[in-house]
Amino acid sequence: MRNFFKNESGATAIEYGLIAALIAVAIIGAVTSLGSQTTDTFTAVSDGMAAAVQ
């Protein structure tokens, strides 16, 4: 029974899971905030290229 309570591998797995979740939240936040800016940039480049061809 003592070994069961001393075993910390479950706690370590939970910590790694929390770290992975926080990283995922950070990535989602960055992509969400930069996504519209990237779309605007590609639209401007596309419009500029279309105007240059005409």
Helices and strands as residue ranges (DSSP letters): H 2-6, H 9-53
